[in-house]
Amino acid sequence: LFGIWETDEDGKCTYVNRTYERIVGMSKEDLRGWNWLNIIHTDDRAKLATEWEQTLKQEREWYTEFRIVRPDDTIIPVISVGHPLHSKDGKLKGYVGQLVVKSESDDVFFSLSL
């Protein structure tokens, strides 16, 4: 299982699917705009925000590993990948991507029992 996310051209979250909501323990309404940064572990947040800003400026593929903190304070290691979406005239429309939970013990992807 993996969560699906979408952003607008400014990098603000516009959509997450139900699986994403279940992984992070928050609703899509709570994650809209820049609120998705609130789930990032504080030790990872500044680096991830800088990487995301550079990704948007360069309109390139996104790949990063970080930790999320659920509302119950459970820390979950994840990998996020994203692909830029362009209009027919080449203008950036946003990103679409996946959030995958990662095993800490052996660096292998796994699914949460949802």
C-alpha positions as CSV (number, residue, x, y, z in Angstrom):
1,L,0.0,0.0,0.0
2,F,1.1,3.5,-0.7
3,G,-0.4,7.0,-0.3
4,I,-1.0,9.2,-3.2
5,W,-0.5,13.0,-3.0
6,E,-0.9,16.0,-5.4
7,T,0.2,19.6,-5.2
8,D,-0.4,22.8,-7.1
9,E,2.3,24.6,-9.0
10,D,3.5,26.3,-5.7
11,G,4.0,23.0,-4.0
12,K,1.0,23.3,-1.7
13,C,-0.9,20.0,-1.0
14,T,-4.2,19.8,-2.9
15,Y,-5.1,16.1,-2.5
16,V,-4.1,13.0,-0.6
17,N,-5.9,9.6,-0.9
18,R,-7.4,7.6,2.0
19,T,-4.3,5.4,2.3
20,Y,-2.1,8.5,2.8
21,E,-4.5,9.8,5.5
22,R,-4.3,6.4,7.2
23,I,-0.5,6.3,7.1
24,V,-0.1,9.8,8.6
25,G,-3.1,9.7,10.9
26,M,-4.6,13.0,9.6
27,S,-7.3,14.0,7.2
28,K,-6.8,15.5,3.8
29,E,-8.4,18.7,5.1
30,D,-5.7,18.9,7.8
31,L,-2.9,18.4,5.3
32,R,-4.0,21.0,2.7
33,G,-1.7,23.9,1.7
34,W,1.6,23.9,3.6
35,N,0.1,22.0,6.6
36,W,1.7,18.8,5.2
37,L,5.0,20.1,6.6
38,N,3.6,19.7,10.1
39,I,3.8,15.9,10.0
40,I,7.5,16.0,9.2
41,H,9.8,15.1,12.1
42,T,11.3,18.4,13.4
43,D,14.8,17.0,12.8
44,D,14.0,16.4,9.1
45,R,11.7,19.4,8.4
46,A,14.2,22.2,7.5
47,K,16.2,19.9,5.1
48,L,13.1,18.6,3.5
49,A,11.6,22.1,3.0
50,T,14.8,23.2,1.3
51,E,14.9,20.1,-0.9
52,W,11.2,20.7,-1.9
53,E,11.9,24.3,-2.7
54,Q,14.8,23.4,-5.0
55,T,12.7,20.6,-6.6
56,L,10.0,23.1,-7.4
57,K,12.4,25.7,-8.8
58,Q,14.1,23.1,-11.0
59,E,10.8,21.3,-11.9
60,R,12.6,18.0,-11.4
61,E,11.7,14.5,-10.1
62,W,11.3,14.3,-6.3
63,Y,12.8,11.5,-4.2
64,T,13.4,11.8,-0.5
65,E,13.4,9.8,2.7
66,F,12.3,11.3,6.0
67,R,10.2,10.6,9.1
68,I,6.7,11.5,9.8
69,V,5.2,12.0,13.3
70,R,1.6,10.8,13.7
71,P,-0.8,12.6,16.1
72,D,-0.2,9.7,18.6
73,D,3.6,10.5,18.4
74,T,4.5,7.4,16.5
75,I,7.4,8.0,14.2
76,I,7.3,6.4,10.8
77,P,10.1,6.3,8.3
78,V,8.9,7.0,4.8
79,I,10.0,7.5,1.2
80,S,8.3,10.0,-1.0
81,V,8.6,10.2,-4.8
82,G,7.0,12.7,-7.0
83,H,6.7,13.6,-10.7
84,P,6.1,17.2,-12.1
85,L,3.0,17.7,-14.1
86,H,3.2,20.2,-17.0
87,S,0.5,21.7,-19.2
88,K,0.6,21.3,-22.9
89,D,2.5,24.6,-23.2
90,G,5.2,23.3,-20.7
91,K,4.1,25.3,-17.6
92,L,4.3,23.5,-14.3
93,K,0.9,22.6,-13.0
94,G,1.9,20.7,-9.9
95,Y,3.2,17.4,-8.7
96,V,1.8,13.9,-8.2
97,G,3.5,11.4,-6.0
98,Q,3.6,8.5,-3.6
99,L,4.3,8.1,0.1
100,V,5.6,4.6,1.0
101,V,6.3,3.4,4.5
102,K,9.8,2.0,4.9
103,S,11.1,-0.6,7.3
104,E,13.8,0.7,9.7
105,S,15.3,-2.7,10.4
106,D,16.3,-3.8,6.9
107,D,15.6,-0.9,4.7
108,V,12.9,-2.7,2.9
109,F,9.5,-1.3,1.9
110,F,6.5,-2.6,3.8
111,S,2.9,-1.8,4.1
112,L,1.1,-0.8,7.3
113,S,-1.7,-3.1,8.4
114,L,-4.5,-0.7,7.7
